[in-house]
């Protein structure tokens, strides 16, 4: 159970992080240099009202996902992150579990890629962070449920993504995802989440069950992709996946060749963001 120390810690560390350090605009005159609750909510993907209740001790059972999102958004050091977990009445993730923490060095790298569509996934392909250009390209991640934030689940059992693939590309993509998940399950035998995800996918997707039972090996690889944007049309982009060795994070980066129609469409998608342009 979360204690008053949890809320005090969140408030203390929120006051320490400036909007500039978090990659946000300063927003004019401020009474305090730290993040506003609304800004922390935006970064963490949870409601400002919930942060208020946590800080005031009125919310007493934050999930591990909430604690991890707050630790990431507040840019906590490893010992501070562990303290936040304990203050929430949770056991800090150990070395045998899939890492979900974005180190400050990776966060600084992301800050320097602010104008490029970038998303960070954990080793299970669960979305941890997506910047504005990525969401403008691929859709608002805050609208995704907890299961749909996992790219493997979403592609085998959910709504998929905006990526357009030929049957051969789809087959290669699915094979790579299943093989990658197998490697992760072997790498983190003490974490129950990979096994739970595999069981759910095998039960709900005959295609995944076929790939899994065949013992497919391999890895998800970078590729050139076509993204069907609802307002600017198809955009051909290079999709590179960078792996952070120590934390096993996957950084997905989309880029377009300069001077092309695809670069123009990508820029326009960034301007439009996630605006609802439908006619009422």
C-alpha positions as CSV (number, residue, x, y, z in Angstrom):
1,X,0.0,0.0,0.0
2,X,1.3,3.5,-0.9
3,X,2.1,5.7,2.1
4,X,2.3,9.4,2.6
5,X,5.9,9.1,1.7
6,X,5.0,8.1,-1.8
7,X,3.1,11.3,-2.5
8,X,5.7,13.4,-0.8
9,X,8.4,11.8,-2.9
10,X,6.5,12.4,-6.1
11,X,5.9,16.1,-5.2
12,X,9.5,16.5,-4.1
13,X,10.9,15.1,-7.4
14,X,8.3,16.9,-9.5
15,X,9.5,20.2,-8.1
16,X,13.1,19.2,-9.0
17,X,12.4,18.6,-12.8
18,X,12.2,21.6,-15.0
19,X,10.0,21.6,-18.1
20,X,13.1,22.2,-20.2
21,X,14.9,19.1,-18.7
22,X,11.7,17.1,-19.5
23,X,11.6,18.3,-23.1
24,X,8.5,20.5,-22.6
25,X,8.0,24.2,-23.3
26,X,8.4,26.4,-20.2
27,X,4.9,27.9,-20.7
28,X,5.7,31.5,-19.7
29,X,5.8,32.7,-16.1
30,X,5.7,30.0,-13.4
31,X,5.3,30.2,-9.7
32,X,7.7,27.3,-9.3
33,X,10.5,26.0,-11.5
34,X,9.4,22.3,-11.5
35,X,6.8,20.4,-13.4
36,X,3.1,21.2,-13.0
37,X,0.9,18.2,-12.3
38,X,-0.6,18.5,-15.7
39,X,2.9,18.3,-17.3
40,X,3.9,15.3,-15.3
41,X,0.5,13.7,-16.2
42,X,1.3,14.3,-19.9
43,X,4.8,12.8,-19.6
44,X,3.6,9.7,-17.6
45,X,0.4,9.1,-19.6
46,X,-1.9,9.2,-16.5
47,X,-4.4,11.8,-15.4
48,X,-3.5,14.9,-13.5
49,X,-6.4,14.1,-11.1
50,X,-4.8,10.8,-10.2
51,X,-1.4,12.4,-9.6
52,X,-3.2,14.9,-7.3
53,X,-4.7,12.1,-5.3
54,X,-1.4,10.2,-5.1
55,X,0.4,13.3,-3.8
56,X,-2.3,13.9,-1.3
57,X,-2.4,10.3,-0.1
58,X,-5.9,9.7,-1.3
59,X,-4.9,7.1,-3.9
60,X,-3.2,4.2,-2.1
61,X,-2.7,1.4,-4.6
62,X,-0.6,2.6,-7.6
63,X,0.3,-0.2,-10.0
64,X,3.8,-1.1,-11.0
65,X,3.0,0.4,-14.4
66,X,2.1,3.8,-12.8
67,X,5.2,3.8,-10.5
68,X,7.4,3.0,-13.5
69,X,5.8,5.7,-15.6
70,X,6.3,8.3,-12.8
71,X,9.9,7.1,-12.2
72,X,10.7,7.5,-15.9
73,X,9.0,10.9,-16.3
74,X,10.7,12.2,-13.1
75,X,14.0,10.9,-14.4
76,X,14.9,9.2,-11.2
77,X,18.2,7.6,-10.5
78,X,18.1,3.8,-9.9
79,X,18.1,4.1,-6.1
80,X,15.4,6.8,-6.2
81,X,13.3,4.5,-8.5
82,X,13.7,1.6,-6.0
83,X,12.6,3.9,-3.2
84,X,9.5,4.9,-5.1
85,X,8.6,1.3,-5.6
86,X,9.0,0.5,-1.9
87,X,7.0,3.6,-0.9
88,X,4.2,2.2,-3.1
89,X,4.4,-1.1,-1.2
90,X,5.9,-2.8,-4.3
91,X,9.1,-4.8,-4.7
92,X,11.5,-3.0,-7.1
93,X,12.0,-5.0,-10.3
94,X,15.0,-7.3,-10.0
95,X,17.7,-8.2,-12.5
96,X,15.7,-11.2,-13.6
97,X,12.8,-9.2,-14.9
98,X,12.3,-7.4,-18.2
99,X,13.6,-3.8,-17.7
100,X,11.1,-1.0,-18.0
101,X,13.2,1.9,-17.0
102,X,14.6,4.5,-19.4
103,X,18.0,5.6,-18.1
104,X,18.8,9.3,-18.1
105,X,21.4,8.9,-20.8
106,X,18.7,7.4,-23.2
107,X,16.3,10.1,-22.2
108,X,18.9,12.7,-23.2
109,X,19.3,11.0,-26.5
110,X,15.5,11.1,-27.1
111,X,15.5,14.8,-26.2
112,X,18.0,15.4,-29.1
113,X,15.7,13.5,-31.5
114,X,12.6,15.6,-30.6
115,X,11.8,16.4,-34.2
116,X,12.0,12.8,-35.4
117,X,9.3,10.1,-34.8
118,X,10.7,8.0,-31.9
119,X,9.2,5.4,-29.6
120,X,10.8,3.3,-26.9
121,X,9.7,-0.2,-26.2
122,X,10.9,-2.7,-23.6
123,X,12.2,-6.1,-24.6
124,X,8.6,-7.5,-24.7
125,X,7.7,-4.8,-27.2
126,X,5.5,-2.9,-24.7
127,X,5.4,0.8,-25.5
128,X,7.1,2.9,-22.8
129,X,7.4,6.3,-24.4
130,X,6.4,7.9,-27.7
131,X,7.3,11.5,-28.6
132,X,5.0,13.9,-30.4
133,X,6.1,13.2,-34.0
134,X,5.7,9.5,-33.4
135,X,2.2,9.9,-32.2
136,X,1.4,12.2,-35.0
137,X,2.6,9.5,-37.4
138,X,1.2,6.4,-35.7
139,X,-1.7,7.7,-33.6
140,X,-2.3,8.8,-30.0
141,X,-0.8,6.2,-27.7
142,X,-2.8,7.5,-24.7
143,X,-5.9,5.9,-26.4
144,X,-4.3,2.4,-26.2
145,X,-5.4,0.0,-23.5
146,X,-2.7,-1.7,-21.4
147,X,-2.7,-4.8,-23.6
148,X,-2.7,-2.8,-26.9
149,X,0.5,-1.0,-25.7
150,X,2.2,-4.3,-26.4
151,X,3.1,-4.4,-30.1
152,X,3.1,-8.2,-30.4
153,X,-0.3,-8.5,-28.8
154,X,-1.7,-5.6,-30.9
155,X,-0.5,-7.1,-34.2
156,X,-1.6,-10.7,-33.5
157,X,-4.8,-10.0,-31.5
158,X,-5.6,-6.3,-31.6
159,X,-6.1,-3.5,-34.1
160,X,-2.7,-3.7,-35.7
161,X,-1.0,-0.5,-36.7
162,X,-0.9,2.0,-39.6
163,X,1.9,0.0,-41.3
164,X,1.0,-1.3,-44.7
165,X,2.6,-4.7,-45.6
166,X,2.4,-7.2,-48.4
167,X,1.6,-10.8,-47.4
168,X,5.3,-11.7,-47.6
169,X,6.2,-8.7,-45.5
170,X,3.5,-9.6,-43.0
171,X,4.7,-13.1,-42.7
172,X,8.3,-12.0,-42.1
173,X,7.2,-9.5,-39.6
174,X,5.1,-12.0,-37.6
175,X,7.9,-14.5,-37.7
176,X,10.4,-12.0,-36.4
177,X,8.1,-10.9,-33.6
178,X,7.4,-14.4,-32.4
179,X,11.1,-15.3,-32.6
180,X,12.0,-12.2,-30.7
181,X,9.5,-13.0,-28.0
182,X,10.9,-16.5,-27.7
183,X,14.4,-15.1,-27.1
184,X,13.1,-12.7,-24.4
185,X,11.3,-15.5,-22.6
186,X,14.5,-17.4,-22.5
187,X,16.5,-14.4,-21.4
188,X,14.2,-13.5,-18.4
189,X,13.1,-16.9,-16.9
190,X,12.3,-15.3,-13.6
191,X,9.8,-12.8,-15.0
192,X,6.2,-14.3,-15.4
193,X,5.1,-11.7,-18.0
194,X,6.7,-13.3,-21.1
195,X,5.1,-16.6,-20.3
196,X,1.7,-15.0,-19.7
197,X,1.9,-13.1,-22.9
198,X,2.9,-16.2,-24.9
199,X,0.0,-18.2,-23.3
200,X,-2.5,-15.5,-24.2
201,X,-1.2,-15.2,-27.8
202,X,-1.2,-19.0,-28.3
203,X,-4.7,-19.2,-27.1
204,X,-6.1,-16.3,-29.2
205,X,-4.0,-16.4,-32.4
206,X,-3.7,-19.6,-34.5
207,X,-1.0,-17.9,-36.5
208,X,1.1,-17.1,-33.4
209,X,0.6,-20.6,-32.1
210,X,1.8,-22.0,-35.4
211,X,4.9,-19.9,-35.3
212,X,5.6,-20.6,-31.6
213,X,5.1,-24.4,-31.9
214,X,7.4,-24.4,-35.0
215,X,10.2,-23.1,-32.7
216,X,10.8,-20.1,-35.0
217,X,14.1,-18.4,-34.3
218,X,15.4,-15.0,-35.5
219,X,14.8,-11.4,-34.6
220,X,12.7,-8.4,-35.4
221,X,14.7,-6.4,-37.9
222,X,14.8,-2.8,-39.2
223,X,13.0,-2.3,-42.5
224,X,11.6,0.2,-44.9
225,X,7.9,0.7,-44.1
226,X,4.8,2.3,-45.6
227,X,2.7,4.1,-43.1
228,X,-0.9,4.9,-44.1
229,X,-1.6,8.2,-42.5
230,X,-5.3,9.0,-42.3
231,X,-4.8,12.6,-43.5
232,X,-1.7,12.8,-45.6
233,X,-1.8,9.4,-47.3
234,X,1.0,6.8,-47.6
235,X,4.5,7.7,-46.4
236,X,7.5,5.5,-47.2
237,X,9.9,5.6,-44.4
238,X,13.0,3.9,-43.0
239,X,12.3,2.3,-39.7
240,X,15.4,1.6,-37.6
241,X,15.4,-0.2,-34.3
242,X,18.2,0.5,-31.9
243,X,18.8,-1.8,-28.9
244,X,20.2,-0.4,-25.7
245,X,22.5,-3.1,-24.4
246,X,22.3,-2.7,-20.6
247,X,18.6,-2.1,-20.4
248,X,17.4,-4.2,-23.4
249,X,15.3,-1.3,-24.6
250,X,14.2,-0.9,-28.3
251,X,14.3,2.6,-29.7
252,X,12.3,2.8,-32.9
253,X,13.1,5.7,-35.2
254,X,11.3,6.7,-38.4
255,X,13.0,8.9,-41.0
256,X,12.4,10.0,-44.6
257,X,14.9,10.7,-47.3
258,X,15.4,14.5,-47.5
259,X,13.8,16.3,-50.4
260,X,11.2,13.7,-51.2
261,X,7.5,13.7,-51.2
262,X,7.7,11.3,-48.2
263,X,9.7,13.9,-46.3
264,X,7.0,16.5,-47.0
265,X,4.2,14.2,-46.0
266,X,6.0,13.3,-42.8
267,X,6.5,17.0,-42.0
268,X,2.8,17.6,-42.7
269,X,1.8,14.7,-40.4
270,X,3.8,16.3,-37.7
271,X,2.1,19.7,-38.1
272,X,-1.4,18.1,-38.1
273,X,-0.5,16.0,-35.0
274,X,-3.5,14.0,-33.8
275,X,-6.1,16.7,-34.6
276,X,-9.6,15.4,-35.5
277,X,-10.1,16.8,-39.0
278,X,-13.3,15.0,-39.6
279,X,-16.4,17.0,-40.7
280,X,-19.1,17.0,-38.1
